[in-house]
Amino acid sequence: IFPNRRLLHLTNHRPYSTRRRCFWTRSSSTQHDQGDEKTTKRVVLVRHGQSTWNEEGRIQGSSDFSVLTKKGETQAEISRQMLVGDSFDVCFASPLKRSKKTAEIIWGSRESEMILDYDLREIDLYSFQGLLKKDGKAKFGEAFKQWQEDPANFSIDGHYPVRELWSRAKSSWTEILAHESNSVLVVAHNAVNQALLATAIGLGTEYFRRLLQSNCGVSVLDFRARADGGSPHTPNSPLAGGSSGGREASKQIILVCHGQGDDEASTNDQPMNMLGVIQSQKTAELLLDRRVTSIVCSSTRASIETAGVISRFKELTGARSCGLFGSGKAWESLLGELSDEDKSNPGDAMVVVGPAMAHISLIAQCLNLTKEWLGLFHLDAGSISVIDFPDGLSGRGVIRCTNYTAHLGRWAVPITRPG
């Protein structure tokens, strides 16, 4: 999509500048097109906080009748605190009330420009908008079933909403990346942020609902020029689950990166240091209320130690070490083990503890991506990534989140640290 760029990793304001779509042509003379491998453009994607229609279970689409709840405002405040140290050059935001309010809270006292961009509105769902999700099947029958099971080809009122969304996301990137800025905040919606993330790394409409974002979730993307061109008010934990197209997950895999070691760059088998021990304890606390049926870990010392901490907190017998980590067979092995567990308990989770690169490999295998894609993801020590299976283990896995670190509090690496 961007031949001269490569994705590296996965707060009184001035008057708003409201723009309709503008088309830009990037000049090769801009600072991001000089071939300097150290020059990056950072884009931080944030979804709006919980809205009234989120709470009611209504399909919002691009309608503008929904506003932030008190919980949604609190979530936005937490995101503001997470990003308060970042010197963003500009903020692009959807003009819909729920997103605009979230952007205002996060933007705070910054004096830099805020641009309300209509192309960042949520997916257009036409006759579905305002519909209670539980009433969808009764009212729209096969059309609602297709929206749940095959959204990429879903059509309604003469439109293909997901295809239109992907086209709009590509157009949005043209303006965002052409803006003369090094650090950009984008505040929008779940579906459009999915489309922005997917189109940035070259994934098609078939990946809709496979890279989800929770309310006030934060995704960080770095673009580099190429030579060839807690608390009760903490945002919801991804472990709380959710739905994909109205379908609840039948099983869940929770990927836990082991705690920090003294020398993460070393090829030696490092034990956890004190920070790593604290990180593993925080992760274990997060998992206390989750039904965990088994724990699998890699054979590295830090992974075994982290799994041991979680086992003790969960009062499980222990973790099983898996020698397939890092191999192409690891994903199939985990699915096989999960399918052998008690089928009468949908919603049970398997915890998989390992190093970051092993988990990145599993995420890529879940998405059917080849090894060339591995460099597009980044995971921190102590982070959690969650994979749901709304269609059962025979269906496609859905990435509910990657690199979740809110549970680590001050023991987490800042999410927007220098690349």
C-alpha positions in Angstrom: 0.0 0.0 0.0 2.8 2.4 0.9 5.8 1.4 -1.4 8.2 3.8 0.3 7.3 2.8 3.9 7.6 -0.2 6.1 5.6 -0.9 9.3 8.0 -1.7 12.1 6.0 -2.6 15.2 2.9 -3.3 16.1 -4.4 16.3 26.5 -7.6 24.7 26.2 -7.2 23.5 22.4 -7.0 25.7 19.4 -10.2 25.7 17.3 -10.7 22.4 15.5 -10.0 22.2 11.8 -12.8 20.3 10.2 -11.9 18.8 6.8 -13.6 16.7 4.3 -11.3 14.3 2.4 -8.3 15.9 0.8 -6.0 14.0 -1.5 -2.3 14.4 -1.1 0.7 13.5 -3.2 3.8 12.7 -1.2 7.0 14.4 -2.3 10.2 12.4 -2.3 11.8 15.5 -0.7 10.0 15.1 2.7 12.0 14.1 5.7 10.3 10.7 5.8 11.4 9.8 2.3 15.1 10.4 2.5 16.0 6.7 3.0 17.1 7.4 6.6 16.3 4.1 8.3 16.3 5.8 11.7 13.5 8.3 10.7 10.1 7.1 11.7 6.5 8.4 11.7 4.5 7.1 14.6 0.8 6.7 14.5 -1.2 5.9 17.7 -4.7 4.5 17.1 -7.2 4.8 19.9 -10.8 3.6 19.9 -13.4 5.7 21.7 -14.6 4.9 25.2 -17.7 2.9 26.0 -20.8 4.5 24.5 -24.5 4.4 25.4 -25.2 2.1 22.5 -22.2 -0.1 23.4 -23.8 -0.5 26.8 -27.2 -1.3 25.3 -25.9 -3.8 22.7 -27.0 -1.7 19.7 -25.3 -1.7 16.3 -24.0 1.9 16.0 -22.3 2.0 12.6 -21.8 5.6 11.5 -24.9 6.9 13.3 -24.4 9.7 15.8 -27.0 9.2 18.4 -24.7 7.5 20.9 -22.5 9.4 23.4 -19.9 8.3 26.0 -21.1 6.8 29.2 -19.5 7.8 32.5 -17.4 4.6 32.2 -16.4 5.6 28.7 -15.2 9.0 29.9 -13.2 7.3 32.6 -11.6 5.0 30.1 -10.7 8.0 28.0 -9.1 9.6 31.0 -7.0 6.5 31.6 -5.8 6.6 28.0 -5.0 10.3 28.5 -2.8 9.4 31.4 -1.1 6.7 29.4 -0.3 9.1 26.6 0.2 12.3 28.6 4.0 12.2 28.1 3.7 12.0 24.3 4.3 15.2 22.2 1.9 14.5 19.4 2.1 16.9 16.4 -1.5 16.5 15.3 -4.7 14.6 16.2 -7.0 13.2 13.5 -10.4 12.2 15.0 -13.8 11.0 13.8 -16.4 13.8 14.2 -19.0 11.4 15.7 -19.8 12.5 19.2 -18.4 9.4 21.0 -15.1 9.6 19.3 -14.8 13.4 19.3 -15.4 13.5 23.1 -12.8 10.8 23.6 -10.3 12.8 21.5 -11.0 16.0 23.5 -10.3 14.2 26.8 -7.1 12.6 25.6 -5.9 15.7 23.8 -6.3 17.7 27.0 -4.4 21.0 27.1 -2.3 20.3 24.0 -2.2 23.3 21.6 -1.4 21.3 18.5 -3.9 20.9 15.7 -7.0 18.6 15.9 -8.5 17.6 12.6 -12.0 16.1 12.5 -12.0 13.8 9.5 -15.3 12.4 8.3 -13.6 9.4 6.6 -12.6 8.2 10.1 -16.3 7.6 11.0 -17.4 4.1 11.9 -18.4 1.6 9.3 -21.6 2.5 7.4 -24.2 -0.2 8.2 -27.3 1.4 6.7 -30.5 -0.4 7.8 -28.6 -2.3 10.6 -27.9 0.9 12.5 -29.8 1.3 15.8 -30.7 -2.4 15.7 -30.3 -4.4 19.0 -27.8 -7.1 18.2 -30.0 -9.8 19.7 -32.9 -8.8 17.3 -30.7 -8.9 14.2 -31.4 -12.5 13.2 -35.1 -12.2 13.7 -35.5 -9.1 11.6 -32.9 -9.6 8.8 -32.5 -13.4 8.7 -29.8 -14.5 6.2 -28.5 -11.0 5.8 -27.6 -10.8 9.5 -26.1 -14.3 9.4 -23.9 -13.2 6.6 -22.8 -10.1 8.6 -21.8 -12.4 11.4 -20.1 -15.2 9.4 -18.9 -13.6 6.1 -18.6 -9.8 6.7 -16.2 -9.3 3.8 -18.9 -10.2 1.3 -21.9 -8.9 3.4 -24.2 -6.6 1.4 -27.1 -4.4 2.5 -29.1 -1.7 0.8 -27.0 -2.1 -2.3 -23.7 -1.6 -0.4 -20.8 -3.7 0.7 -19.9 -2.0 4.0 -16.6 -3.8 4.8 -15.3 -3.2 1.2 -16.3 0.5 1.5 -14.6 0.7 4.9 -11.3 -0.7 3.5 -11.3 1.8 0.6 -12.0 4.6 3.1 -9.1 3.4 5.4 -6.6 3.4 2.5 -7.7 7.0 1.6 -7.3 8.1 5.3 -3.8 6.8 5.3 -3.0 9.0 2.3 -3.8 12.1 4.4 -2.4 10.9 7.7 1.0 9.9 6.3 1.3 13.0 4.1 0.8 15.3 7.1 4.0 17.1 8.1 4.3 15.5 11.4 6.4 12.8 13.2 3.8 11.7 15.8 0.1 11.4 15.0 -2.8 10.5 17.3 -5.9 9.0 15.6 -9.1 8.6 17.7 -11.8 6.7 15.9 -13.8 3.5 16.2 -13.4 -0.3 16.4 -14.1 -1.2 12.8 -12.3 1.7 11.1 -9.3 1.2 13.4 -9.3 -2.5 12.4 -9.3 -1.4 8.7 -6.5 1.1 9.3 -4.3 -1.5 11.0 -5.1 -4.1 8.3 -4.5 -1.9 5.3 -1.3 -0.5 6.9 0.2 -4.0 6.8 -1.4 -5.1 3.6 -4.2 -7.4 4.9 -7.5 -7.6 3.0 -11.2 -7.5 4.0 -11.1 -11.2 5.0 -9.2 -10.0 8.1 -12.1 -7.9 9.4 -12.9 -8.9 13.0 -9.6 -10.7 13.4 -7.6 -7.8 14.9 -10.0 -6.3 17.4 -9.7 -3.2 19.6 -11.5 -2.7 22.9 -12.9 0.6 24.1 -10.0 3.1 24.5 -7.6 0.4 23.4 -4.3 1.8 22.0 -2.4 0.5 19.0 1.0 1.9 18.1 2.3 1.8 14.5 5.8 3.0 13.4 6.4 3.8 9.7 10.0 4.0 8.5 11.2 5.3 5.2 12.9 2.6 3.1 16.0 3.0 1.0 13.8 2.0 -2.0 11.3 4.5 -1.4 -5.4 -2.2 37.9 -7.7 0.1 39.5 -11.5 -0.1 39.3 -11.3 2.6 36.6 -8.8 0.7 34.4 -10.1 0.1 30.9 -11.7 -3.3 30.5 -9.3 -6.3 30.5 -9.4 -8.2 27.2 -9.9 -11.3 29.3 -13.4 -10.1 30.0 -14.1 -11.5 26.6 -16.7 -10.2 24.1 -18.2 -11.2 20.9 -17.2 -11.2 17.2 -20.2 -10.6 15.0 -22.5 -11.4 18.0 -20.8 -14.8 18.6 -19.2 -15.5 21.9 -15.9 -17.2 22.0 -16.1 -21.0 22.7 -12.4 -21.2 23.7 -9.6 -18.9 24.3 -5.8 -19.0 24.2 -4.0 -16.4 26.4 -0.4 -15.8 25.3 1.7 -14.6 28.2 5.2 -13.2 27.5 7.5 -14.3 30.3 8.8 -11.7 32.8 11.8 -9.5 32.2 15.3 -10.9 32.4 18.6 -9.1 32.9 19.6 -9.4 29.3 16.7 -9.9 26.9 19.0 -9.6 23.9 21.2 -12.5 25.1 20.9 -15.9 23.5 21.6 -17.5 26.9 18.7 -19.0 28.8 18.1 -16.1 31.3 16.1 -16.4 34.5 13.7 -13.6 35.5 15.0 -10.6 37.4 13.1 -8.8 40.2 11.1 -6.8 37.7 10.2 -10.0 35.8 9.0 -11.6 39.0 6.7 -8.6 39.7 5.4 -8.7 36.1 4.6 -12.4 36.4 2.8 -11.8 39.7 0.7 -9.0 38.1 -0.2 -11.3 35.3 -1.2 -14.1 37.6 -3.5 -11.6 39.5 -5.1 -10.6 36.2 -5.9 -14.3 35.5 -7.4 -15.0 39.0 -11.0 -14.8 37.9 -10.5 -16.5 34.5 -11.3 -20.2 34.1 -7.9 -21.6 33.1 -7.9 -25.3 32.2 -4.1 -25.7 31.5 -0.8 -23.9 31.3 1.7 -24.6 28.6 5.2 -23.0 28.5 8.3 -23.0 26.5 11.5 -24.7 27.9 13.2 -21.3 28.7 14.0 -20.6 32.3 12.0 -17.3 32.4 9.0 -19.0 30.9 9.0 -21.9 33.3 9.4 -19.5 36.2 6.5 -17.3 35.0 4.3 -20.3 34.4 5.1 -21.5 38.0 4.0 -18.2 39.4 0.7 -18.4 37.5 0.2 -22.0 38.5 0.6 -21.2 42.2 -1.9 -18.3 42.0 -4.4 -20.4 40.1 -3.8 -23.5 42.4 -3.1 -25.7 39.4 -0.9 -28.7 39.4 1.7 -27.1 37.2 2.6 -26.2 33.7 3.5 -28.5 30.8 6.7 -27.7 28.9 6.3 -27.8 25.1 9.3 -28.4 22.9 7.5 -27.2 19.8 7.8 -23.5 20.5 9.2 -21.6 17.6 8.4 -24.4 15.2 5.7 -24.5 12.5 3.9 -27.3 14.4 3.3 -25.3 17.6 0.0 -23.8 16.6 -1.5 -27.1 15.5 -0.2 -28.7 18.7 -1.9 -26.1 20.9 -5.2 -26.4 19.0 -5.1 -30.2 19.4 -4.5 -30.0 23.1 -7.3 -27.4 23.6 -9.8 -29.5 21.6 -9.0 -32.5 23.8 -10.1 -30.6 26.9 -13.6 -30.7 28.4 -15.9 -29.7 25.6 -18.7 -29.1 28.1 -17.1 -25.9 29.3 -17.2 -23.3 26.5 -15.2 -20.2 27.4 -12.4 -22.1 29.1 -8.9 -20.8 28.4 -5.5 -22.2 27.9 -2.5 -20.1 29.1 0.6 -20.3 26.9 3.8 -18.8 28.4 6.8 -18.1 26.3 9.2 -15.5 24.8 7.9 -12.7 22.6 9.1 -14.2 19.3 7.5 -17.5 20.0 4.1 -15.7 20.6 4.5 -13.6 17.5 5.0 -16.8 15.5 1.8 -18.2 17.0 -0.1 -15.0 16.1 1.2 -15.2 12.6 0.2 -18.9 12.3 -3.3 -18.0 13.6 -3.6 -15.4 10.9 -2.0 -17.6 8.2 0.8 -15.2 7.7 4.2 -16.3 6.5 7.5 -15.7 8.4 8.1 -12.5 6.4 5.3 -10.9 8.5 6.9 -11.6 11.9 8.7 -8.3 12.0 5.4 -6.4 12.0 4.5 -7.3 15.6 6.1 -6.3 18.9 5.4 -7.8 22.3 6.8 -6.6 25.7 7.9 -8.7 28.7 4.9 -9.5 30.8 2.4 -8.6 28.1 -0.7 -10.6 27.3 -2.2 -11.4 23.8 -5.6 -13.0 23.5 -7.0 -15.3 20.8 -10.7 -16.1 20.7 -12.5 -18.8 18.7 -16.1 -17.6 18.1 -16.6 -20.4 15.5 -15.0 -23.1 17.6 -11.5 -24.5 17.2 -12.3 -25.6 13.6 -12.9 -21.9 12.7 -10.5 -19.0 12.4 -9.0 -17.5 15.5 -9.7 -13.9 16.3 -6.9 -11.7 17.8 -8.7 -9.9 20.6 -5.6 -8.0 21.6 -1.8 -8.1 21.4 0.7 -6.7 23.8 -1.8 -5.8 26.6 0.2 -4.3 29.5 -2.3 -2.2 31.5 -2.3 -4.8 34.3 1.5 -4.2 34.9 0.9 -0.5 35.9 4.2 1.3 36.6 6.1 -2.0 35.9 5.3 -1.8 32.2 7.4 -0.4 29.5 5.8 2.8 28.2 3.6 1.8 25.2 4.9 4.7 23.1 8.6 4.5 24.0 11.1 5.4 21.2 11.3 2.8 18.5 
